Amino acid sequence: MPYTPITPEQFTATDGLDDWRVVDQTAEARFRAPSFPAAGRPVAAIADAAEAADHHPDLSLAYPGIVRVELTTHAVGGLSTHDVDLARHISELAADAGATPEPEG
């Protein structure tokens, strides 16, 4: 699968990625769900979407309902258009599950 590298500046300038921040070649997002069990729903949906896209983020679930996501493309040593596509999808999945973004978290 070919990857198209992008710069952190290109990532942050892309429409639809307001939930995301770039730190050291990694796109990061944090979402707050209404409860710990509710936070599990977007985690499961993200895992399914990542598997379907064959592009796997690092995910963490923390009490009381915080979901953290980190995206990078190891094959290019930074960000790629695959990260952009999956980040947009992850933001949609989180919203659909009732989780709100905390981009400054």
C-alpha positions, 0 to 999 in steps of 0.5 A: 500500500503506497503512502503519501507523506505530508508535513505536520503543517499540511495535516493541521491545515487540512479541513475537518481536523479541528479535533487533532493536534500534531506533536513530533510527527504524530497526530493526537486527539482526545475525546471525553465520553459521558462515562467509562463504558460509553468511552469503550464504544468509540474505542471499539468502533475506531479499532474496527475502522482501523482494521478495515483501513489497515492503518492502526493508531495507538489507542488508550481508554482512561477513567472517567471516560477519556479516549486518546488516539495517536496516528502516525505512518511508520512506513514514512516516519511521520504523517501521511494522507492515510492519517488524514483520512483515518483522523477524519473518520475517527472524529466522526465515530467519536461524535456518533458515540457521543464523545466530545473532542478535547483538542487542548487536553 
